[in-house]
Amino acid sequence: MKSNNQAEKIKDVIDSRGIKSKFLAGKLGVSEAMFSYLKNGQRRWQPEQVDKICLVLNMERKDLECS
């Protein structure tokens, strides 16, 4: 499923960079609990959330697309 692969890629980038979930939750305007659900693939990322996380992580959206 596309969204799970996307969630896995986002999680990998966040973990590899050591960015705190609290910081990213604030940038996305969601609670830490909701961010945890998103990061772990338990909730689906909305397109605007993907755009925001890409901006914060200094990434292109295409970097998160499935091969």
C-alpha positions as CSV (number, residue, x, y, z in Angstrom):
1,M,0.0,0.0,0.0
2,K,1.4,3.4,-1.0
3,S,0.7,5.3,2.2
4,N,2.4,2.6,4.3
5,N,5.5,2.8,2.2
6,Q,5.4,6.6,2.4
7,A,5.0,6.4,6.1
8,E,7.9,4.0,6.4
9,K,10.1,6.4,4.3
10,I,9.1,9.4,6.4
11,K,9.8,7.4,9.6
12,D,13.2,6.3,8.3
13,V,14.2,9.9,7.5
14,I,13.0,11.2,10.9
15,D,14.8,8.4,12.8
16,S,18.0,8.7,10.8
17,R,18.2,12.5,11.4
18,G,17.3,12.2,15.1
19,I,14.5,14.8,14.9
20,K,12.2,14.8,17.9
21,S,8.6,13.9,17.4
22,K,7.5,16.8,19.6
23,F,9.2,19.3,17.3
24,L,7.7,17.8,14.2
25,A,4.2,17.5,15.7
26,G,4.4,21.2,16.4
27,K,5.4,22.0,12.9
28,L,2.5,20.0,11.5
29,G,0.0,21.4,14.0
30,V,-1.0,18.0,15.4
31,S,-0.7,16.4,18.8
32,E,2.3,14.2,19.7
33,A,-0.1,11.2,19.8
34,M,-1.4,11.9,16.3
35,F,2.1,12.4,15.0
36,S,3.1,9.0,16.5
37,Y,0.2,7.4,14.7
38,L,1.2,9.1,11.4
39,K,4.9,8.2,11.8
40,N,4.1,4.5,12.6
41,G,1.7,4.1,9.8
42,Q,-1.4,3.8,12.0
43,R,-3.0,6.9,10.4
44,R,-2.8,8.0,6.8
45,W,-0.8,11.1,6.0
46,Q,-2.9,13.8,4.4
47,P,-1.4,15.5,1.3
48,E,-1.0,18.8,3.1
49,Q,0.8,17.0,6.0
50,V,3.2,15.4,3.5
51,D,3.9,18.8,2.0
52,K,4.6,20.3,5.5
53,I,6.9,17.4,6.6
54,C,8.8,17.7,3.3
55,L,9.3,21.4,3.9
56,V,10.5,20.8,7.5
57,L,12.8,17.9,6.5
58,N,14.1,19.8,3.4
59,M,13.0,17.1,1.1
60,E,11.1,16.8,-2.2
61,R,7.8,15.0,-2.2
62,K,9.1,12.8,-5.0
63,D,11.7,11.4,-2.6
64,L,8.9,9.7,-0.7
65,E,7.2,8.1,-3.7
66,C,7.3,4.4,-4.2
67,S,9.7,3.0,-6.7
